Amino acid sequence: MGRVQGKVAFITGAGRGQGRSHAVRLAEEGADVIAVDRCQDYATVGYAMASPDDLKETARLVEEQGRRCVPVQADVRDAAALREALEQGIAELGKVDVVVAQAGIAPLRGEPPMQAWIDVVDVNLIGTINAIQAAIPHLREGASIIATGSAAALMPQTMGQGQQPGANPGGTGYAYTKRALAEYVHELATNLAPRGIRANVVHPTNCNTPMLQSEPMYRSFRPDLENPTREDAEPAFYVQQAMKVPYIEPEEISKAVVFLASDEAGFVTGMQMRVDAGGYLRWHGYRV
């Protein structure tokens, strides 16, 4: 306990899923939290987003750990709103030491198709950049930036790749944003290293959140069925991992986030950390 004692973490997508898990786990280890979520649905996304009540529950769970939480509804696509949200948190908590840019969507086969592309690029890529760049002026030596990528960024064909061009912009856009994000953080880490600020990406495999447990994702894994259920899709989930699991729990990703946020990772930067149950090994040959 106490691995991030006294630090303040700024977390986007904190309403539920991985974002909530990261908030609670960091609080357990001593951090206060600025928890941000849009708390509204997207027309192009076939599953519900977190609600205002979800964000309140995240705050309650953080406070249950004896830590402070400032929950703020803000859209990561809006750079000005995100800066205001962060400044609101800093006004109450005094600083920011850790950035966890978690907010993301997967508008698989979203309609209209190109609006799905726009939404996923705006949220996953531009929204992540907005969160990080809102925080940079406030960060000091020893700070840690952690962005959420995806095993989809590391695999040759995922979420619509290999299909007829233009058939699924929301799916191919998801994979694109995670690849672009990985490169962005690599360059960011290079530029922040002389200032003693670290930046890394965590790449989860299938993670047991509402994004995975959704009709669009079931259809992605079982395109042979007209209306696949969770029971239909779950056997296909195993294809993503070399280990014999269909998915991992958000708490497994949070373990990596806590490590990267802590001083234990004081010289770890520019890394693409895979928490993928061997997924990369399954899809790639040996590489030095």
C-alpha positions in Angstrom: 0.0 0.0 0.0 1.0 3.6 -0.5 2.9 3.2 -3.8 1.5 6.5 -5.1 0.9 8.1 -1.7 0.3 11.8 -1.9 0.0 11.9 -5.7 -2.9 13.3 -7.6 -4.2 11.4 -10.7 -6.2 13.0 -13.6 -8.2 10.2 -15.2 -10.5 10.5 -18.2 -13.1 7.9 -19.0 -13.4 7.4 -15.2 -17.1 6.8 -15.1 -16.9 3.0 -15.2 -14.8 0.1 -16.7 -11.1 0.5 -16.9 -11.2 4.2 -15.9 -13.1 3.4 -12.7 -10.8 0.5 -11.9 -7.7 2.7 -12.3 -9.2 5.4 -10.1 -10.0 3.0 -7.3 -6.7 1.1 -7.5 -4.7 4.4 -7.5 -6.8 5.6 -4.5 -6.1 2.3 -2.7 -2.4 3.1 -3.1 -2.7 6.6 -1.8 -3.6 8.9 -4.7 -6.4 11.6 -4.8 -8.3 11.6 -8.1 -9.7 14.1 -10.6 -12.3 11.8 -12.4 -13.6 13.0 -15.7 -16.2 11.5 -18.0 -18.6 12.8 -20.6 -21.5 10.8 -19.3 -23.4 10.9 -22.6 -24.0 8.4 -25.3 -22.8 8.6 -28.9 -25.3 8.0 -31.8 -22.6 6.0 -33.7 -21.8 3.7 -30.8 -23.9 0.6 -30.3 -23.6 0.4 -26.5 -24.3 2.8 -23.7 -21.7 5.1 -22.2 -21.2 5.8 -18.5 -23.9 7.9 -16.8 -23.7 10.8 -14.3 -24.6 8.3 -11.6 -21.7 6.0 -12.7 -19.3 8.9 -12.3 -20.7 9.6 -8.8 -20.2 6.0 -8.0 -16.6 6.2 -9.0 -16.2 9.2 -6.7 -17.8 7.2 -3.9 -15.5 4.3 -4.4 -12.4 6.5 -4.3 -13.6 8.2 -1.2 -14.3 4.8 0.4 -10.5 4.3 0.2 -10.0 7.4 2.3 -8.9 9.6 -0.6 -10.4 12.7 -2.1 -12.1 12.8 -5.5 -13.2 15.6 -7.8 -15.7 14.2 -10.4 -16.2 16.4 -13.4 -18.4 15.9 -16.5 -16.4 17.0 -19.5 -16.0 15.9 -23.1 -12.4 14.9 -24.0 -13.1 16.2 -27.6 -13.4 19.7 -26.2 -9.9 20.9 -25.2 -11.1 24.0 -23.4 -13.6 22.0 -21.3 -11.0 19.5 -20.4 -8.6 22.2 -19.3 -11.3 23.7 -17.2 -12.0 20.3 -15.6 -8.4 19.8 -14.8 -8.1 23.3 -13.3 -11.2 22.6 -11.2 -9.5 19.5 -9.8 -6.2 21.3 -9.2 -7.9 24.1 -7.4 -9.3 21.6 -4.9 -6.4 19.0 -4.8 -3.5 21.4 -5.4 -1.6 19.7 -8.2 -1.5 16.9 -10.8 1.2 14.2 -10.8 -0.3 11.4 -12.9 -2.3 11.5 -16.1 -4.3 8.4 -17.2 -5.8 9.1 -20.6 -8.3 6.3 -20.6 -11.4 7.6 -22.4 -12.2 5.6 -25.6 -15.0 4.3 -27.8 -15.4 1.5 -30.3 -18.1 2.5 -32.9 -18.0 -0.8 -34.7 -20.1 -0.6 -37.9 -21.5 2.7 -36.5 -23.8 4.7 -38.7 -23.4 6.9 -40.6 -20.1 5.1 -41.3 -17.9 8.2 -41.7 -19.4 9.8 -38.6 -18.3 6.7 -36.8 -14.8 7.4 -38.1 -14.9 11.0 -37.0 -16.2 10.1 -33.5 -13.5 7.4 -32.9 -10.7 9.7 -34.1 -12.0 12.6 -32.1 -12.4 10.6 -28.8 -9.6 8.0 -28.9 -6.8 10.0 -30.5 -7.6 13.7 -30.3 -9.3 13.3 -26.9 -6.3 11.5 -25.5 -4.0 14.2 -26.8 -6.3 16.9 -25.4 -6.1 15.3 -21.9 -2.3 15.0 -22.0 -1.7 18.4 -23.4 -4.0 20.0 -20.9 -1.9 18.5 -18.1 1.6 19.1 -19.5 1.9 22.8 -18.2 1.1 21.6 -14.7 3.4 18.6 -14.6 6.7 18.6 -12.8 9.7 16.3 -12.6 8.7 12.8 -11.6 5.2 13.0 -13.2 3.8 10.1 -15.2 1.6 10.1 -18.3 -0.2 6.9 -19.1 -2.3 6.4 -22.3 -4.5 3.5 -23.0 -3.8 1.8 -26.3 -5.0 -1.6 -27.4 -3.8 -4.9 -28.5 -5.7 -4.0 -31.7 -2.8 -1.6 -32.5 -0.3 -4.5 -32.5 -2.2 -7.0 -34.6 -2.2 -7.4 -38.4 -6.0 -7.6 -38.8 -8.5 -6.3 -36.3 -11.9 -4.7 -36.1 -12.7 -4.5 -39.8 -9.3 -4.6 -41.4 -9.2 -7.0 -44.3 -12.9 -6.3 -45.2 -14.1 -4.4 -48.2 -12.6 -0.8 -48.0 -15.0 1.6 -46.4 -17.2 -1.2 -45.0 -16.5 -0.4 -41.3 -14.8 2.9 -40.7 -15.6 2.9 -37.1 -13.8 -0.4 -36.6 -10.7 0.4 -38.7 -10.7 3.8 -37.1 -10.4 2.2 -33.7 -7.3 0.3 -34.6 -5.9 3.3 -36.4 -6.3 5.6 -33.4 -4.5 3.2 -31.1 -1.6 2.8 -33.5 -1.3 6.6 -33.9 -1.6 7.1 -30.2 1.4 4.7 -29.6 3.5 6.8 -32.0 2.4 10.0 -30.4 3.4 8.9 -26.9 6.7 7.6 -28.1 7.6 11.1 -29.5 6.1 12.7 -26.4 8.3 10.6 -24.1 11.4 11.6 -26.1 10.6 15.3 -25.6 9.6 15.1 -22.0 12.5 12.9 -20.8 14.9 15.8 -20.3 12.3 17.3 -17.9 12.1 14.1 -15.9 8.5 13.4 -17.0 7.6 9.9 -18.2 5.1 8.8 -20.8 4.0 5.3 -21.6 1.2 3.4 -23.3 -0.6 0.3 -21.9 -2.0 -2.0 -24.5 -4.8 -4.2 -23.1 -6.2 -7.3 -24.8 -9.9 -8.1 -24.5 -11.0 -6.5 -21.3 -14.3 -7.4 -19.5 -16.0 -4.0 -19.8 -19.2 -2.8 -21.5 -17.2 -2.1 -24.7 -16.4 -5.8 -25.0 -19.7 -7.1 -23.7 -21.8 -5.4 -26.4 -23.7 -6.4 -29.4 -21.3 -4.7 -31.9 -18.4 -6.5 -30.4 -20.2 -9.9 -30.5 -20.9 -9.3 -34.2 -17.3 -8.4 -34.8 -16.2 -11.8 -33.3 -19.0 -13.8 -34.8 -19.8 -12.3 -38.2 -21.2 -15.7 -39.3 -24.2 -15.2 -37.0 -27.0 -12.7 -37.6 -27.7 -12.0 -33.9 -24.8 -13.4 -31.8 -25.1 -13.5 -28.0 -22.4 -13.3 -25.4 -22.5 -17.1 -25.2 -21.9 -17.3 -29.0 -19.1 -14.7 -28.9 -17.2 -15.8 -25.8 -15.5 -18.9 -27.4 -14.2 -16.6 -30.2 -12.8 -14.2 -27.7 -10.0 -16.7 -27.0 -8.4 -16.0 -30.4 -7.0 -12.7 -29.2 -4.8 -14.3 -26.5 -2.1 -17.0 -26.3 -3.1 -17.7 -22.7 -6.2 -19.7 -22.3 -8.5 -16.8 -21.3 -11.3 -15.1 -23.3 -10.5 -11.7 -21.7 -9.0 -10.1 -18.6 -10.5 -8.0 -15.9 -10.0 -4.2 -15.7 -8.1 -4.7 -12.4 -5.3 -6.5 -14.3 -4.7 -3.3 -16.4 -4.9 -1.2 -13.2 -1.9 -3.1 -11.8 0.2 -1.9 -14.8 -1.2 1.6 -14.4 -0.2 1.8 -10.7 3.3 0.6 -11.5 3.8 3.2 -14.2 2.3 5.9 -12.0 4.6 5.0 -9.1 8.2 5.9 -8.4 9.0 2.2 -9.0 8.8 3.1 -12.7 11.0 6.2 -12.2 13.2 5.4 -15.2 10.5 3.7 -17.4 9.4 5.9 -20.3 8.5 5.5 -24.0 7.4 2.0 -23.4 4.5 0.1 -25.1 3.5 -2.1 -22.2 1.4 -5.0 -23.4 -1.1 -6.5 -20.9 -2.4 -8.9 -23.5 -2.2 -12.5 -22.1 0.3 -13.2 -24.9 -1.7 -11.8 -27.7 1.2 -10.2 -29.4 3.1 -13.5 -29.2 0.2 -15.3 -30.9 0.1 -12.8 -33.8 3.8 -12.2 -34.4 6.9 -14.2 -34.9 10.0 -13.8 -32.8 11.5 -10.3 -33.0 14.4 -8.8 -31.1 
